[in-house]
C-alpha cells in the first residue's frame, strides 16, 4: 500500500534522505521513528508527492506519486506536521471547502461532512473558528480533512506533537479508530507513541533506515530484556551475591535504591533469583522482570548510526 524504493533527497548539497526503502502493508500501523532532523518529514513529503525525490520512487497502492500525482492523492489522506488549517474559517466551512475540492456536491458532500464530524467528535465545535480551537481539536480537524474521502492510505506527520497528555490520548484513540481497513504511517520521535498505536517500527537516523521491526522485537534488542529488578526497604540486598547468580552479566544500582540484574543474552534469571531470595530470607518490596526498554534501543541504534 505504501512503498518507498531507494528514495534520496538533498538540500543545498546536504543529504537529508539516503537510499530509503521500505513498504507498509494493508492493515498495518507503522511508526516512522527517529530523532529530530533524521529525515522523517522529508520522506513523508516525498511519499505524498509534496516534494520531488532526487532519486528513487514512491508508490501508493502501486501508483507512482510523481508520475500520476492526482490518482495517487485520491488514495491518500495526509496530515502534515502541525496540522495546518485555515484559522479564519469555521470548522464546518473548512470541511465543506475540502469536500468541494475533492469533487463532492449536494447530498453526498453533506453526508461526508456529517460522517467525519461524528467520527472525530467535532459536532460541538463545528461553528467555531479553527483559530480559536485547542491543539487537540485542531488535530481532529486535520484528521477529519485527511479521511473525508475515505482513503485506503493515511500518512500522519507528528500527529500528537505539542499536545498535553489528555490530548495525546484522545488523538491516539482516534488513530486506532481509523486503523481498521487502512494502511497508516505515523511519523514520530516519541517512543510512547510507538507502543501506544504502532504494530511495526521503521527506525531511521541521519536519513537512513536503521531497522524494521515490531515493538516487541525492538524490546528484545534492549540490554534490559529479561533483566530482574529487586527493591527492599527491609533487607540489605547483597549485590555481590546477586552478581554470582548464573546468567547475570551485570548488576546496576538504580537511583531509587533498587538493584537491576542485567541478563546475559538468552538467559532467564528469575527462578535462580527467587531461589536466592528465599535462601537469604530477604523481605522484598518488589521483584519484577523487565520487558526491555525502547529508549535504550533507540539511543544505541541512533548513536551507532550517527556518523
MOMORA-V840221 format. One record per residue. N is the residue number from 0. RES is the residue in three letters. PHI is phi in degrees with one decimal (NA if undefined). D_CENTER is the distance of its C-alpha to the mean C-alpha in Angstrom with 1 decimal. Layout:
n = {N/N}
res = {RES/RES}
phi = {PHI/PHI}
d_center = {D_CENTER/D_CENTER}
This chain:
n = {0/1/2/3/4/5/6/7/8/9/10/11/12/13/14/15/16/17/18/19/20/21/22/23/24/25/26/27/28/29/30/31/32/33/34/35/36/37/38/39/40/41/42/43/44/45/46/47/48/49/50/51/52/53/54/55/56/57/58/59/60/61/62/63/64/65/66/67/68/69/70/71/72/73/74/75/76/77/78/79/80/81/82/83/84/85/86/87/88/89/90/91/92/93/94/95/96/97/98/99/100/101/102/103/104/105/106/107/108/109/110/111/112/113/114/115/116/117/118/119/120/121/122/123/124/125/126/127/128/129/130/131/132/133/134/135/136/137/138/139/140/141/142/143/144/145/146/147/148/149/150/151/152/153/154/155/156/157/158/159/160/161/162/163/164/165/166/167/168/169/170/171/172/173/174/175/176/177/178/179/180/181/182/183/184/185/186/187/188/189/190/191/192/193/194/195/196/197/198/199/200/201/202/203/204/205/206/207/208/209/210/211/212/213/214/215/216/217/218/219/220/221/222/223/224/225/226/227/228/229/230/231/232/233/234/235/236/237/238/239/240/241/242/243/244/245/246/247/248/249/250/251/252/253/254/255/256/257/258/259/260/261/262/263/264/265/266/267/268/269/270/271/272/273/274/275/276/277/278/279/280/281/282/283/284/285/286/287/288/289/290/291/292/293/294/295/296/297/298/299/300/301/302/303/304/305/306}
res = {UNK/UNK/UNK/UNK/UNK/UNK/UNK/UNK/UNK/UNK/UNK/UNK/UNK/UNK/UNK/UNK/UNK/UNK/UNK/UNK/UNK/UNK/UNK/UNK/UNK/UNK/UNK/UNK/UNK/UNK/UNK/UNK/UNK/UNK/UNK/UNK/UNK/UNK/UNK/UNK/UNK/UNK/UNK/UNK/UNK/UNK/UNK/UNK/UNK/UNK/UNK/UNK/UNK/UNK/UNK/UNK/UNK/UNK/UNK/UNK/UNK/UNK/UNK/UNK/UNK/UNK/UNK/UNK/UNK/UNK/UNK/UNK/UNK/UNK/UNK/UNK/UNK/UNK/UNK/UNK/UNK/UNK/UNK/UNK/UNK/UNK/UNK/UNK/UNK/UNK/UNK/UNK/UNK/UNK/UNK/UNK/UNK/UNK/UNK/UNK/UNK/UNK/UNK/UNK/UNK/UNK/UNK/UNK/UNK/UNK/UNK/UNK/UNK/UNK/UNK/UNK/UNK/UNK/UNK/UNK/UNK/UNK/UNK/UNK/UNK/UNK/UNK/UNK/UNK/UNK/UNK/UNK/UNK/UNK/UNK/UNK/UNK/UNK/UNK/UNK/UNK/UNK/UNK/UNK/UNK/UNK/UNK/UNK/UNK/UNK/UNK/UNK/UNK/UNK/UNK/UNK/UNK/UNK/UNK/UNK/UNK/UNK/UNK/UNK/UNK/UNK/UNK/UNK/UNK/UNK/UNK/UNK/UNK/UNK/UNK/UNK/UNK/UNK/UNK/UNK/UNK/UNK/UNK/UNK/UNK/UNK/UNK/UNK/UNK/UNK/UNK/UNK/UNK/UNK/UNK/UNK/UNK/UNK/UNK/UNK/UNK/UNK/UNK/UNK/UNK/UNK/UNK/UNK/UNK/UNK/UNK/UNK/UNK/UNK/UNK/UNK/UNK/UNK/UNK/UNK/UNK/UNK/UNK/UNK/UNK/UNK/UNK/UNK/UNK/UNK/UNK/UNK/UNK/UNK/UNK/UNK/UNK/UNK/UNK/UNK/UNK/UNK/UNK/UNK/UNK/UNK/UNK/UNK/UNK/UNK/UNK/UNK/UNK/UNK/UNK/UNK/UNK/UNK/UNK/UNK/UNK/UNK/UNK/UNK/UNK/UNK/UNK/UNK/UNK/UNK/UNK/UNK/UNK/UNK/UNK/UNK/UNK/UNK/UNK/UNK/UNK/UNK/UNK/UNK/UNK/UNK/UNK/UNK/UNK/UNK/UNK/UNK/UNK/UNK/UNK/UNK/UNK/UNK/UNK/UNK/UNK/UNK/UNK/UNK/UNK/UNK/UNK}
phi = {NA/-123.5/-139.1/-112.5/-130.7/53.2/-69.6/-134.6/-153.1/-126.6/-127.8/51.4/82.3/-104.1/-74.0/-95.7/-135.2/-127.6/50.0/-82.2/-134.9/-169.9/-140.9/-123.2/-92.5/-55.7/86.7/-88.3/-112.2/-100.4/-94.6/-96.3/-108.4/178.7/-66.9/-57.6/83.2/-77.0/111.6/-64.1/-64.6/-62.4/-63.5/-57.9/-67.3/-71.7/-63.7/-93.0/86.0/-79.5/-128.7/-83.7/-73.1/-71.2/-157.6/90.4/-134.2/-127.3/-130.9/-118.9/52.8/84.5/-99.7/-68.6/-71.5/-92.6/-79.4/-130.0/-63.2/-67.1/-62.9/-64.4/-72.5/-62.9/-98.1/-117.1/-113.6/-126.8/-114.2/-67.7/-58.6/86.0/48.3/-67.1/-134.5/-79.7/-62.3/-85.7/-99.5/-74.6/-56.9/-63.1/-66.2/-63.9/-66.3/-63.7/-60.5/-62.5/-62.5/-67.7/-62.7/-81.0/97.5/-88.5/-143.1/57.9/-64.2/-65.0/-59.8/-64.5/-67.5/-67.4/-64.7/-59.7/-62.4/-71.2/-66.6/-70.4/-60.3/-104.0/54.2/-106.0/-55.9/-70.9/-118.6/-61.9/-103.6/-98.1/-65.9/-59.9/-65.3/-99.4/-78.8/-68.6/-61.3/-62.3/-68.2/-61.5/-64.2/-62.8/-63.6/-61.7/-67.3/-61.3/-67.1/-73.7/-109.4/-55.3/-94.3/52.4/-76.4/-78.4/-123.5/-120.5/-122.5/-120.6/-101.5/49.5/-66.5/-115.7/-62.7/84.7/-89.7/-79.2/-55.4/-66.4/-65.8/-60.3/-60.7/-62.5/-67.1/-63.5/-62.7/-65.3/-64.7/-60.7/-67.0/-82.9/-65.6/-55.8/81.7/-125.5/-109.9/-124.8/-117.4/-115.0/-87.1/-160.1/-117.1/-101.0/-64.1/-64.4/-63.7/-59.9/-69.1/-74.6/-131.5/-103.5/-96.3/-154.3/-125.9/-109.4/-96.3/-122.8/-149.7/50.1/81.5/-120.2/-75.5/-93.9/-156.5/-131.7/-157.3/-79.2/-55.9/-65.9/-62.5/-66.6/-58.6/-65.5/-84.8/-76.4/-67.1/-94.0/-63.1/67.0/-68.2/-110.9/-110.2/-124.0/-141.6/-147.2/-103.1/-114.7/-121.5/-87.1/-76.7/-94.5/-64.2/-68.1/-65.5/-64.7/-67.0/-90.7/-63.9/-55.3/94.7/-81.7/-89.9/-160.2/-114.0/-112.0/-98.2/-80.9/-63.0/-89.0/94.9/-73.0/-109.0/-116.6/-97.4/-83.2/-86.5/-66.0/-51.4/84.0/-94.3/-112.7/-95.6/-54.9/-57.6/-68.3/-67.4/-59.8/-63.9/-66.5/-60.8/-64.5/-61.2/-88.2/56.7/-73.9/-96.6/-105.9/-88.7/-152.5/-140.8/-141.0/-111.6/-81.4/-103.5/83.9/-127.1/-64.2/-64.5/-63.6/-67.9/-58.2/-62.3/-64.0/-70.4/-75.5/-73.4/-62.5/-105.6/-82.3/-103.4}
d_center = {17.9/15.9/17.7/17.8/20.9/21.9/20.6/22.1/22.4/24.5/25.5/29.0/29.3/26.0/23.6/20.1/18.8/20.8/21.3/17.7/17.9/15.6/15.6/13.5/15.9/16.9/15.2/12.0/8.5/6.9/3.7/5.8/6.0/9.4/11.9/13.4/15.7/14.2/14.5/11.2/13.0/16.1/14.7/13.3/16.7/18.5/16.8/17.8/21.2/21.2/21.9/24.3/23.4/26.2/26.0/24.2/23.1/20.3/20.9/19.6/21.4/23.8/24.7/24.8/23.2/25.9/28.9/28.2/26.0/27.4/27.0/23.4/22.5/24.1/21.4/18.5/16.8/15.3/13.9/14.5/13.3/15.4/16.2/19.7/22.4/26.2/27.0/30.6/30.1/29.9/27.0/29.2/30.8/27.6/26.4/30.0/29.8/26.6/28.2/31.4/29.6/28.1/31.8/32.1/35.3/37.3/36.4/33.4/31.9/32.6/31.2/27.9/27.6/28.7/26.0/23.0/24.6/25.0/21.6/19.9/22.8/24.2/27.8/28.8/27.7/28.7/31.7/30.1/29.6/25.9/26.8/27.7/24.5/22.2/18.7/17.4/19.9/19.3/15.7/17.3/19.9/17.4/15.8/19.4/20.5/17.7/18.8/22.4/23.6/21.6/19.9/18.7/15.7/13.1/11.3/9.4/9.4/8.2/9.2/9.7/11.1/14.6/14.7/16.5/15.4/17.2/15.7/12.1/13.2/15.0/12.3/10.0/13.2/13.9/10.9/12.1/15.5/14.9/13.4/16.8/18.5/15.9/13.6/10.2/8.1/5.2/5.7/4.9/7.2/6.8/7.0/7.8/4.8/3.9/7.6/8.0/6.9/5.9/9.2/8.7/7.3/8.9/9.8/12.0/14.7/17.6/17.0/17.0/14.8/15.2/14.0/12.8/12.5/11.5/10.2/14.0/15.2/13.4/14.9/18.2/18.2/18.3/21.9/21.5/21.1/24.2/25.3/27.7/28.0/31.4/32.5/36.0/38.0/41.1/41.5/41.4/39.0/40.4/37.8/40.3/40.9/37.2/36.8/39.4/37.5/37.2/33.8/32.9/31.8/31.5/31.9/30.0/31.0/28.3/29.0/29.8/32.5/30.7/31.2/28.4/29.6/27.6/28.3/29.5/27.4/28.1/30.0/29.9/31.5/31.6/35.0/36.8/35.5/36.6/40.0/40.4/39.5/42.2/44.7/44.3/44.2/41.3/40.2/36.4/34.2/31.1/30.7/27.2/25.2/21.8/19.0/17.7/15.5/12.1/13.3/16.4/15.0/12.7/15.9/18.2/16.5/15.8/19.3/21.0/19.9/20.8/24.2}
